[in-house]
Amino acid sequence: MKIDRNYVDGHMLNSIRMAVLIIIVFSLINFGHYYMSLRIFQENMIETTLQRTKNYISRTLKDVNHTYEYASLALAELYSYKIQQHYDPTALLLELNEKKESLSVKTIGLVDIQKKLYLDNFGRILSIDTTSDRDKWIQDFLDLPQDYRYNFYDPDDAEYETLYSFYYDQKLKDDNGNVIGILGVGINYNALYTRVQGLDENIDVSFLNKSGAVRLPKHTKGESIFSLFPYVTEEQFHSALREDQIVWEDSTGESFLLYFHYLTDINRVLLLKMDFTEYYNQSKKQHFYSFILGVGLILIIVVLNLLLSFYQSHKLKHTAYYDSLTNCRNRHYLESRIKKSKYWLKIRQSECSLIAFDIDHFKNINDTFGHLEGDRVLKQVAEIVRSCLRNSDDFIRWGGDEFIVLFDMDAQNAIKITERIIEHVEQETRVSLSIGITNISPEDSFKSVMARADSALYDAKENGRNQVKAQWLIIES
């Protein structure tokens, strides 16, 4: 039988054309799906992980600020009285050092303007010279109209490197309102950085000044953001002072997101670098293999990957509301619920109560036994507390070693539960708890309830820790 050469050539040509068309079509589908998956992934990162991380860091800084603002104010009232009396500077310096140990802060310094003495953070008694570089900050603060400031000190001079801290400076006044001194409380900034950095191993946290120089972490201190990340423009960086900026980079074998957020409280730019290299590399391999599997399998892979993307999205949204260490609800969950007016209205009208507690001397555990032991203690305490609660009680990790519980019962009954919690924690662990409790009235906002609970918690610490203190809002009938 004679074979029509032209027919064979034409059929082969058509087959080649069809094969090429199929390859082109499914290549476009595969690449389109690849970039769609990356876009979904990026959106999920921004909406969940990035938002959760930013909220955690911002709230941690605000929590620390809130705590030490009260502490510095209380100390200012005490020492404004003392420096108006006859006192021995050496004895007062020893007392300040004892206060520093009891509050677990890094430094406490006192300026007596009337006697021109400076009881500094190095344990020295100095004469004040506001024209010197050392004491220039005193006059700068006195010239400010406000009585209190929240200040970040990150010196470049090696002599003052040990003072690398957040500072809470409070003016001391006499009965006539005249400024007679300054009290400064400093907390360990590097310890706070370590606490923030430990949120996620794939997220690097840095703090920059307004010119783009790194201030923390210390191993990159002084380096410029523009030399570390050459593709970041000055316009992009300075725009971050007005609104948050996000820069995606996928080159030179590394894929990551840079997020810039200006922290007005400390006049620093927060930089989060989120590394997605592993995810991107796995995604590229996955889509390459799906392409060579052919026409039939590629459609299945597309569907499965879309389902997987939606599952990951759902999982990320779920984890955004839970603390990964203690499995408690997290602060983002509570704040999201409070924004729903029906939820808070129900709480206010149900004779509920709230406690705030933290672990006594928790910093000493981290410093002495390491953060792994600290994490174990946090989980152990959370399990004990959870075993004492009902399903209707909301147990929330507020930040660090501080937790809150929204009890679905009145405060009088809740006190019994808190006493049981303190007893179990003391018997089953090496730590103790200080607890503040308050009732919730129909007129309360969440902020007012937390203010009373925090105040009660502070009373518990000041009165020896390992106890419950209450502050009630008297509801007039």
TIFI-379472 format. One record per residue (C-alpha): x, y negated, z negated. Coordinates in steps of 0.001 Angstrom, whole numbers, plus 500000, padded with zeros to 6 digits. Each point is the difference from the previous one (the first is absolute). Layout:
<rs>
XYZ ...
</rs>
This chain:
<rs>
500000500000500000 501370496662500966 500247497480497169 499142496418500800 503129498155498947 498231496707500053 497267501343497655 502585501323497535 501945496791500055 496810497993499616 498764502167497083 503376499827498294 500063496256500479 496515499703498531 501035502224497052 503052497865499394 497886496872500197 497494501507497553 502795501088497645 501546496550500138 496569498433499396 499372502294497023 503445499200498584 499422496268500443 496469500092498537 500946502022496963 503215498081499542 497889496844499779 497593501754497614 502870501267497883 501778496642499841 496693498230499403 499196502341497139 503498499607498605 499762496232499830 496419500149498732 501150502266497153 502791497584499149 497541497112499988 497608501892497701 502931500916497775 501192496385499870 496516498736499145 499697502582497236 503394499006498610 498972496344499882 496548500664498514 501032502574497397 503643500593499104 501216496466500748 497050498350498270 500320502323496999 503748499328499713 499599496223500267 497201500023497429 502056502172497638 503037497741500156 497996496763499753 497950501336497102 503098501327498233 501577496551500153 496764498357498824 499590502541497190 503518499321498780 499409496267500283 496718500273498084 501542502080497209 503059497851499395 498106496726500412 498047500921496865 503172501147498237 501935496826500798 497057497824498931 499735501797496652 503745499682499406 499916496323500988 497404499248497326 502130501811497414 503312498351500826 498623496508500580 499148500133496283 503330501525498962 502265497484501733 498134497164498304 501096501454496664 503485500207498586 501514503182501447 503285501824500307 500836500324503763 501921503249499438 497087501588498120 497559498788502646 502186501480502738 499910503382498247 496239499728499709 499695499276503732 502073503083500731 497661502107497840 497019498561501876 501674500944503258 500331503617498860 496427500210498689 498520498610503245 502311502129502205 501068496964502015 503411499280501472 500638496537498574 498550497335497682 501513496514499890 499043496935497937 500763496315500603 499669497531497098 499873496558501649 499987498066496720 503191501625498728 501400500429503534 500643503687499418 499695502857502474 499681503521498533 500749501739503259 499485503470501450 503609501007499315 499565499559496224 501806496659499900 499121496743498262 500868497207502445 499654496253500224 497688498795502767 501468498123502951 497241499535502611 502496498537502482 501884503319500199 499184502768502454 499305502296497051 497330497786498410 498621498202503065 496961502299499944 498958498526496627 499541496519501415 498365501404503157 497385501763497874 499456497010497707 499287497860503079 497194502334501090 496457498964499004 498945503511498953 500862501554496630 500650503473501418 501724501445503008 500534503433501487 503525499919501405 502258502439501833 503737499697499355 502330501889502325 503451498405499656 502894500458502396 502533499112497307 501434503223498514 500185498342496572 496206499848499820 499261503272501786 498625501552496795 497242497351499955 498482501345503221 496356499843498799 496466498738500159 499752497142497514 497005498712498095 500903496511498745 497694498224497522 500348496467498661 499935499683496206 498049497028498627 499493498375496622 496613499008498536 500091496726501943 500463501759503323 503647499039500411 502282502555501653 502548501161497441 501405503134501636 499747502774502565 499549503745499507 501003502328502851 499145503715500248 501717502031502734 499159503519501212 502203502358501967 499349499270503668 501992502967501247 497961502376497798 496808498534501448 501426500436503503 500759503663499258 496444500481498792 498570498430503168 502422501843502314 498925503346498533 496510499705501528 500888501820503241 503319501474501117 499287498961503628 499550496345499038 502969497698499342 499206496879497966 502048496793500208 499600496477498660 501275497100502139 500317496279499440 498359497499502361 503097499808502217 499959503775500601 502834501069497647 499503503245498064 499869499621496189 499066503583499138 501017502816500293 503420499102498747 501908502121502538 498763497681502807 499883496800497938 501072496982502045 499523501629503414 497754498275502518 496782501546501271 501047498883503489 503225502031499884 498319503052498456 497152499895502559 501197498012503066 496638500280501797 498258497988497237 499830496380501140 500257496971497752 496526498969501125 498548503355498903 501726499827496633 499060496406499202 496427500719501079 499882502490497107 500077497053497597 496537499064501320 498478503411500786 501068503652499877 502043501287502945 500363503560501371 502787501065502373 500069503494501584 503272501385501315 500560503228501937 503553500055501371 503513501333499435 498601503248498590 498134498273497177 496306499108499692 498750497779497219 497749497127498968 501169496781498348 497451498149497895 500638496494498643 497881498553497163 500786496754498150 499728500253496195 499239496478498863 500439500813496275 503707500717500368 500665498100503247 501296503126501731 499052501854503173 499062503648499441 501336502252502775 498691503543500402 501755502295502459 497893503108500689 501897502743501841 497956502056502487 502901501555501927 499140503562499017 496359499527500901 500870498421503372 502519502736500893 497553502751499129 497313498240502008 502227499765503081 500857503717499866 496390500917499468 498857498086503068 502832501293502170 499105503611499170 496314499327500525 500779498696503500 501875503134501153 497251502287498678 497853499021502973 496597498804500973 497917502142497694 502046499714496823 500600496274500229 496307499237499586 499876502196496892 503101498352498572 498554496550500610 496833500944498106 501943501657497169 502346497035499657 497108497580499913 498383502101497262 503327500099498171 500320496215500306 496530499526498566 500813502464497192 503233498160499198 498083496726500054 497445501413497568 502758501421497787 501865496670499947 496830498160499040 499453502544497227 503535499631498634 499619496214500086 497659500348496993 501979502549497938 503264499746498130 502310502678501422 501854500600496700 497196500316497439 497083500750502347 498028497210498310 498029497466501917 502173497021500884 499578496265499780 499082499652503670 497037502332499429 498664497934497096 500459496671501745 498217501348503082 497069501100497827 499843496786497998 499596498073503260 496706501855500365 497683497937497816 497609502906499332 502766502016498327 501051497290497560 496345499056499365 499329503607498982 503035500011497669 498926496762498280 496443501205499426 500885503482498717 501667499232496642 503331501190501299 503395499323498468 503603499757501167 503346500935498512 503475499020501129 502957501983498734 503651500619500708 502731502265498717 502025498598497106 503667499363500830 499593501632503406 502950498022501351 502258501720497457 498962503405501385 500954498957503536 503260498444498816 500964502924497752 498731503064501869 499555498718503541 497016499289502218 499249503678500638 499340500461496292 498009496775500025 497839501352502832 499489503264498090 498852498087496916 497591497916502097 498449503147501488 499820501707496598 498300497012498368 497580499684502936 499011503685499668 499385499648496249 497915496849500442 498025501539502867 499152503031497824 498362497663497462 497810498219502570 496727500786501712 499450500169503752 498061496737499854 503013498095498556 502305498253502486 503670500693499159 502324497604501852 503754499505500101 500258496218499833 503747499869500746 503238501383498547 499167501608496638 496787498025499526 496599501654500475 496397498967499551 496834502010499429 496477498811500772 497870501915497518 496385500799500805 499134499354496334 499975497142497518 503236498878498356 499142501398496548 499781503538501395 502990499430502268 502179499225496949 499543503596498823 501259501251503359 503016497681499901 500920501173496502 499827503593501219 502213499071502968 502623498411497736 499975503058497744 500428502481502872 502768497969501670 501920499710496720 499673503755499319 500772501275503499 502642497576501298 503042498085498880 498236496645500528 497141497972498530 497445497610501442 498882496470499212 496377499389500972 497835496916500344 496226500394500264 497117497635500699 496327500081500791 498481498875503327 497129497536499933 497541498995502762 501746496604500222 503504501457500428 502188499874503080 502620502694500436 502698497387499398 498510498988496650 499682503639498885 503626500742500929 501168496860498198 498425501214496731 501302503554500452 503529498692500746 499844497747496947 498909502927497817 502804502129501463 502499497274499160 498654499927496423 500495503771499738 503641499632501075 500653497096497694 498547501929497056 502283502998500333 498744501918503093 498418503493499994 496571498598499172 496738498621501361 499074496335499765 496685498533501125 498784496629501102 496255499603500233 497913497556501943 497198499079497598 496748500199501922 497363497675498535 496521501451499969 
</rs>
